[in-house]
Amino acid sequence: MHAPATVYWEDIAPGALYEGGRYHFDEATIKRFAAEFDPRPTHLDADYAATTFFKGLCASGAHTFAAWARLNHDITPGWALQAGSRVDELRLLRPVRLNDTLSLRLEILGKKRHPLRADFGFVEQRHTLLNRRGKPVLTMLVEVMIQRREPAP
Amino acid sequence: MHAPATVYWEDIAPGALYEGGRYHFDEATIKRFAAEFDPRPTHLDADYAATTFFKGLCASGAHTFAAWARLNHDITPGWALQAGSRVDELRLLRPVRLNDTLSLRLEILGKKRHPLRADFGFVEQRHTLLNRRGKPVLTMLVEVMIQRREPAP
């Protein structure tokens, strides 16, 4: 049913850069996500939002994080990802506004073996979500656990 | 249209503890979120998931984060929240499994004035998502910006 995973821990090189993807925040999408997960008027009511700090409708931070997950999936097809367990220094640098479109830049910072399991390794990454003007809206460091092709002896 | 915000920066006390909420992860909810934001077979296919590290269907980490946003909203009604801009030390300690139900514990760690704006202040919080057995599945530090009732002169 599923294509076999093809990108293993051994295939991911420190210094490598992955870029791309496209996630668009239209009004219906912003409001639907907010109604389910973050029903604040800043995300649901454009008239009210115009009176707030950001002076206009913007997406929930949780929606931006979900869009990141989608972009991360889209730009790393076939990765034998087993789990993501650590996020550090997550910064929301700008609001995600109505009709923004985001893409993702993923830099591989480093790798290490799993201390206990020979069939998995860790990869340290820096993620940056960019809007259409190329301005960062979210940055964070992420450590993920990825399957090894050939478990160490 | 909206009830006025009633809990201001001045009303939030370091040391205060907020607890509660309930978010349930049934199979349809896990799969619907994953299909939209994190379409990996570990979140979509129970048979495949049984062969993976977690040995069973589990929710996307982005879904867990979205559930946190919902619980945060539910247990802090009326907060004059303007933005959340920083998350540190986010740790996914356990998978969120099929039919888990999560609640939230929110501790107020500290407060500070906005360095530039008299009408806002910051609140530093520690958040812990707990499953029904009282075990933490996610912990993180969050800094939010909240409206002040009486802007400083």
Interface residues (C-beta under 8 A of the other chain):
Chain A: M1 H2 F33 E36 F37 D38 P39 R40 P41 T42 D45 Y48 T52 F53 F54 S60 G61 A62 H63 F65 A66 A67 W68 A69 R70 H73 L81 Q82 A83 G84 S85 R86 V87 D88 E89 L90 R91 L92 L93 P95 F120 M140 M145
Chain B: M1 H2 F33 E36 F37 D38 P39 R40 P41 T42 D45 Y48 T52 F53 F54 S60 G61 A62 H63 F65 A66 A67 W68 A69 R70 H73 L81 Q82 A83 G84 S85 R86 V87 D88 E89 L90 R91 L92 L93 P95 F120 M140 M145
